[in-house]
């Protein structure tokens, strides 16, 4: 029982510590202008609301030779923001405010490539969109949803199992205590019966001797 208790306490402690790390937290991003600030602070996992559907950049997100989504462009005041969204999320945008969870990642190669393609497509000069497209990408496909879920699940499971273990120990202690009391009571009653029978035998012996 003690090893199980130690394991569960360790699991709770480790999951609680992991949950406190910025890399496993999700922060609310209310203003897209704060993307650079959040990235510098290490608050890379963010949740934000999109009121409109961004424009499709025309490029697929390829990971391990598999398409996991597409790149989109969102115009934010004085610069363009690149988003890497799954097809499911992209399809849900445009029908009102939608909350999405993304990871902030610096991808200069991708931003430079999209910048070059846009310059050629719009027949602009090679440096026309220089620094106009943000190199920090809002990537839904790289958001560590599964890892965050596992950490929270481990914490919840450890709490539940610790609660059940403590309850089991309490119930076992109560049952053991009641069993001990009942056994002690039975032994006391048996002792009293033995004494009474002994006294009765002695009285009968005295009567016969007379």
Residue pairs with C-beta under 8 A, 6 or more apart in sequence:
1 165
1 169
4 165
5 162
5 165
8 158
8 161
8 162
8 165
9 158
9 162
11 154
11 157
11 158
12 155
12 158
12 159
12 162
14 154
15 151
15 152
15 154
15 155
15 158
16 155
18 24
18 151
19 25
19 151
19 152
19 155
22 41
22 42
22 43
22 44
22 45
23 42
23 44
23 45
23 144
24 45
24 144
24 147
24 148
24 151
25 43
25 45
26 45
26 46
26 47
26 101
26 148
27 38
27 43
27 45
27 46
27 47
28 46
28 47
28 48
29 35
29 38
29 46
29 47
29 48
30 48
32 48
32 74
32 76
32 81
33 76
33 77
35 81
35 104
35 134
35 136
35 138
36 134
36 136
38 44
38 46
38 104
39 104
39 106
39 136
43 104
44 103
44 104
44 105
45 101
45 102
45 103
45 104
45 143
45 144
45 148
46 101
46 102
46 103
46 104
46 138
47 99
47 100
47 101
48 99
48 100
48 102
48 138
49 97
49 98
49 99
49 100
50 74
50 93
50 97
50 98
50 100
51 96
51 97
52 93
52 94
53 90
53 93
53 94
54 72
54 73
54 74
54 81
54 83
54 85
54 93
55 72
55 73
55 74
55 75
56 70
56 71
56 72
56 73
56 90
57 70
57 71
57 72
57 73
57 82
57 114
58 71
58 117
59 70
59 71
59 113
59 114
59 117
60 67
60 69
60 70
60 71
61 67
61 68
61 69
61 70
61 71
61 84
61 139
61 141
62 68
63 141
68 86
68 141
69 84
69 85
69 86
69 87
69 89
69 90
69 140
69 141
70 84
70 85
70 87
70 90
71 82
71 83
71 84
71 110
71 114
72 82
72 83
72 84
72 85
72 90
73 80
73 81
73 82
73 83
73 114
74 80
74 81
74 82
74 83
75 81
78 132
79 131
79 132
79 133
79 134
80 129
80 132
80 133
80 134
81 134
81 138
82 107
82 110
82 111
82 114
82 133
82 134
82 137
82 138
83 102
83 137
83 138
83 139
83 140
84 102
84 137
84 138
84 139
84 140
84 141
84 142
85 93
85 100
85 140
85 141
86 140
86 141
89 98
89 100
89 140
92 98
100 140
101 140
101 143
101 145
102 138
102 139
102 140
102 143
103 138
103 139
103 140
103 142
103 143
103 144
104 136
104 137
104 138
104 139
105 136
105 137
105 139
105 142
106 135
106 136
106 137
107 135
107 136
107 137
107 139
108 135
110 137
111 133
111 134
111 135
111 137
112 135
114 133
115 129
115 130
115 132
115 133
116 126
118 124
118 129
118 133
119 125
119 126
119 128
119 129
122 128
